[in-house]
Amino acid sequence: MAEKAKQHHLHRGFAFSLPVSVVVLGIAYIYLSTVFVFIDRWLGLFSSPGIANAVVFTAIASMCVFTYRAAISADPGRVPSTYMPDVEDAESPIHEIKRKGGDLRYCQKCSHYKPPRAHHCRVCKRCVLRMDHHCIWINNCVGHANYKVFFIFVMYAVIACIYSLVLLVGSLAYDGTQDEEKNGGSFRTVYVVSGILLVPLSIALCVLLGWHIYLVLHNKTTIEYHEGVRALWLAEKGGSIYKHPYDLGPYENLTSVLGPNILSWLWPTANHIGSGLRFRTVYDLTQGASASK
C-alpha cells in the first residue's frame, strides 16, 4: 500500500506559467552572458582557463535546469483516496488533531482525512503530503515528494549566481576602459543588466537557501515553523515545554530529506522518502531507547 502511494505521486504534467517563463529566460540570459561575455572577455573562451570555467559553469547550469524541470514536473504528494488514520495502531503514536474540538484532521474540500503534516493547498485545490508552501516560481506545491529536488535546485541556483557574479566582477576589472571605444559600449549594457539581475537574485536565493537549511536541520516545513511559533507561545503560557515532534536531531533530519547516502545528496533522487503518510517522531526514538535497555 505504501509503495503504491509512493509511486502514485512521483510525476505530474509539465505546466508553463508566466513566472516559470521568467525563470527560464533568466537562466538562459545568465548562462549566455556568463559564458560568451564574462568568461570570453576575461579569460578567453578558447584558452585553458576559459574552457575549464565554461565547462564547470555549464555543468552547474545544467544541474539547475535539470532540478528545476524536476521540481516543476514532480507531484508533491497526493493523499490516497483510501487513507484512513488508525488510532489503535501502536506504530503510529502521534495523530494530529484540530485545534478546536480535538477531532482528527479532516479536509472538507477533499472529503478525506489528512495524514500527519498534510495540508490543503488553495491553489492546487487538493491536499498535499508534508506541504511546505505553494511556489509560483515552479507553478507547483513544494511537498513530500519534491522537497529534496526543490532544495537542491535552490542550492545549485545560489552556486551559479555567485559564480556568475564573480566572473562578472573579474571581467569588469580586466576590461577597464581599454575596449570602450572599440565596442561602442555594446557590452556595457550586458554588464549593467546582469548586475541588476544577479545582485538581488543572489541575495534573495542565499536567504531562501539559508531558511531551508534551517528547516531541514530541524525537520520542519514552513507551515510547521509558523504553527510551532504559536505552539511554543501557548506552551510557555501554560507553563509547559514544547518540542517539535519530528525533530530527530540534525543528522537524522538531514538524512530524512537528502537520503542516507551522502553521495546522492546533490542528486535529485527520492527513493528514501517513503509514502508520506507516516513520519518518524521523537516518540519513536524514545521507544527504541527504552526497548534497548
Rosetta blueprint (number, residue, H / E / L):
1 M L
2 A H
3 E H
4 K H
5 A H
6 K H
7 Q H
8 H H
9 H L
10 L L
11 H L
12 R L
13 G L
14 F L
15 A L
16 F L
17 S L
18 L H
19 P H
20 V H
21 S H
22 V H
23 V H
24 V H
25 L H
26 G H
27 I H
28 A H
29 Y H
30 I H
31 Y H
32 L H
33 S H
34 T H
35 V H
36 F H
37 V H
38 F H
39 I H
40 D H
41 R H
42 W H
43 L L
44 G L
45 L L
46 F L
47 S L
48 S H
49 P H
50 G H
51 I H
52 A H
53 N H
54 A H
55 V H
56 V H
57 F H
58 T H
59 A H
60 I H
61 A H
62 S H
63 M H
64 C H
65 V H
66 F H
67 T H
68 Y H
69 R H
70 A H
71 A H
72 I H
73 S H
74 A L
75 D L
76 P L
77 G L
78 R E
79 V L
80 P L
81 S L
82 T L
83 Y L
84 M L
85 P L
86 D L
87 V L
88 E L
89 D L
90 A L
91 E L
92 S L
93 P L
94 I L
95 H L
96 E L
97 I E
98 K L
99 R L
100 K L
101 G L
102 G L
103 D L
104 L E
105 R L
106 Y E
107 C E
108 Q L
109 K L
110 C L
111 S L
112 H E
113 Y E
114 K L
115 P L
116 P L
117 R L
118 A L
119 H E
120 H E
121 C E
122 R L
123 V L
124 C L
125 K L
126 R E
127 C E
128 V E
129 L L
130 R L
131 M L
132 D L
133 H E
134 H E
135 C E
136 I L
137 W L
138 I L
139 N L
140 N E
141 C E
142 V E
143 G L
144 H L
145 A L
146 N L
147 Y H
148 K H
149 V H
150 F H
151 F H
152 I H
153 F H
154 V H
155 M H
156 Y H
157 A H
158 V H
159 I H
160 A H
161 C H
162 I H
163 Y H
164 S H
165 L H
166 V H
167 L H
168 L H
169 V H
170 G H
171 S H
172 L H
173 A H
174 Y H
175 D H
176 G L
177 T L
178 Q L
179 D L
180 E H
181 E H
182 K H
183 N H
184 G L
185 G L
186 S H
187 F H
188 R H
189 T H
190 V H
191 Y H
192 V H
193 V H
194 S H
195 G H
196 I H
197 L H
198 L H
199 V H
200 P H
201 L H
202 S H
203 I H
204 A H
205 L H
206 C H
207 V H
208 L H
209 L H
210 G H
211 W H
212 H H
213 I H
214 Y H
215 L H
216 V H
217 L H
218 H L
219 N L
220 K L
221 T L
222 T H
223 I H
224 E H
225 Y H
226 H H
227 E H
228 G H
229 V H
230 R H
231 A H
232 L H
233 W H
234 L H
235 A H
236 E H
237 K H
238 G L
239 G L
240 S L
241 I L
242 Y L
243 K L
244 H L
245 P L
246 Y L
247 D L
248 L L
249 G L
250 P H
251 Y H
252 E H
253 N H
254 L H
255 T H
256 S H
257 V H
258 L H
259 G L
260 P L
261 N L
262 I H
263 L H
264 S H
265 W L
266 L L
267 W L
268 P L
269 T L
270 A L
271 N L
272 H L
273 I L
274 G L
275 S L
276 G L
277 L L
278 R L
279 F L
280 R L
281 T L
282 V H
283 Y H
284 D H
285 L H
286 T H
287 Q H
288 G H
289 A H
290 S H
291 A H
292 S H
293 K L
